Amino acid sequence: MIRNILNKIPPFLSKFKKYFIAFACCVVVLFIAEVFIYSYSEANSDKDYSGLFNAAYKVFSINIPKNLNLAGEKVPITDFTVREAMEKELLINTYWQSQTLLLHKRANRWFPVIEPILKQNNVPDDFKYIALIESQLTNVVSPQGATGFWQFIAPTAKGYGLEITDEVDERYDVAKATQAACKYFNEAYKQFNNWTLVAASYNLGITGVQAQLDKQKANKFYDLMLTEETARYVFRLLAVKEIISRPKVYGFLLRKKDLYPVISTRKIYVDSTIHNLTNFALAQGINYKMLKIFNPWLRANALTNVDKKKYMIEIPKGSVNIYDWDGNYDGSDVLNAEDSTKLLINVPPAKDSINKKE
C-alpha cells in the first residue's frame, strides 16, 4: 500500500521521496515507542514491569586497578581480603553519586589550599584525601566533638598548637588545621616508618595501631585484624583517591563549570581587639555572613585580643558574584592553585578597630 502511495507522488516531488520515507519511519517508531512506554507505565503485571526494568536499568561492576598504592606503598590486591574490601569502597563511593559529585566539586576548591602545606611538611600528597573522608571538606562537628576539615578533638588540637577559646577555634581554619595534621603525620611516621600505618593511625591513634601490631605480631596494615571502622578507613581513603583522581573511569563527566573554584581573597592582619565583627565586616565592604564564611574560626561577634596576637582575616577579593546565569565563571575573581595561598593585599585599617602590620 505504501508503495502504491509513493508511486502516485508527482514527478517533481520524487526527489524528496527518500526524506518522506525517513520521516514516515520516524513517526512509526515514535508511535510504537509511545505505545510501548504507555503500556508499561499503565500495566499492573509484575512480569511486564520486570521486563521494562531489566531492559532499561543497567548497573555495572568495577574493575579493580592493578597498581593501587598509598603514598607509593603498594596495595596487595591479590589477597582476597584486601581486594574485596577495596571493591566494597569503590562500589559505595562510585554509586553514591550525589555525595561523590560534591567531593569532586569541593576538592577543586580546597585541595589547592591543602596540597602546598603537605608538600612544605614532607607529607605525601595522598594525605589530602584524609580530609575528604574525615569531613567531606566541610566544617562538621562529630558527636564526639571532633571539629573541622581534619576532625580534631580539642585536647589533640591544642597539643598541636591550635588555639581554642570562646571566640577563636583554629580547627575551623583550613590552613592552620592542615599544619597541625602534618605535625601528627610526621610524628606517626617516626613511629611506624610506613605511610599506610600512619593513615590508619589517624583513625585509631598511634597507640592503638601499635598495640594491634604488637598483639598480632604483624608489621603491615593489610595483615591486621581491626575494627570495621578502622579496617574500612584506609580502603575508603584509597577509593576516594582513585575516583577523584580519575573521574572519567568511574563515570563522572565533569566540566570546569561543574567544579567549585578557588575564591581569591585579600588578607588583613590584626593585632588588637575588634569589638564588633559586624561593624568590622561592613567597614571592609562585605557583610557579616561573608566574613564568617571566609573566617569560620571566628566563633563570636567580637575578637578580644589583649595579648596583641597577630591574626589573619580573609576578605573576598572583588565581587562574590563570580558566576554568570549559566553557572560559568571566567576566572577574573578566581586564583589558580599556586597563587591561592600567596596573595597579600594591603588594605586600609577599618574604622573601628585595628592596627595593620605588614
Secondary structure as GFF3:
##gff-version 3
##sequence-region A 1 358
A	DSSP	alpha_helix	2	7	.	.	.	ID=ss1
A	DSSP	three_ten_helix	11	16	.	.	.	ID=ss2
A	DSSP	alpha_helix	17	42	.	.	.	ID=ss3
A	DSSP	alpha_helix	46	56	.	.	.	ID=ss4
A	DSSP	beta_strand	69	70	.	.	.	ID=ss5
A	DSSP	beta_strand	73	74	.	.	.	ID=ss6
A	DSSP	alpha_helix	80	95	.	.	.	ID=ss7
A	DSSP	alpha_helix	97	120	.	.	.	ID=ss8
A	DSSP	three_ten_helix	125	127	.	.	.	ID=ss9
A	DSSP	alpha_helix	128	135	.	.	.	ID=ss10
A	DSSP	alpha_helix	154	159	.	.	.	ID=ss11
A	DSSP	three_ten_helix	170	172	.	.	.	ID=ss12
A	DSSP	alpha_helix	174	192	.	.	.	ID=ss13
A	DSSP	alpha_helix	195	204	.	.	.	ID=ss14
A	DSSP	alpha_helix	206	216	.	.	.	ID=ss15
A	DSSP	three_ten_helix	221	223	.	.	.	ID=ss16
A	DSSP	alpha_helix	228	245	.	.	.	ID=ss17
A	DSSP	three_ten_helix	247	250	.	.	.	ID=ss18
A	DSSP	three_ten_helix	256	258	.	.	.	ID=ss19
A	DSSP	beta_strand	265	270	.	.	.	ID=ss20
A	DSSP	alpha_helix	277	283	.	.	.	ID=ss21
A	DSSP	alpha_helix	288	294	.	.	.	ID=ss22
A	DSSP	beta_strand	311	316	.	.	.	ID=ss23
A	DSSP	three_ten_helix	337	339	.	.	.	ID=ss24
###
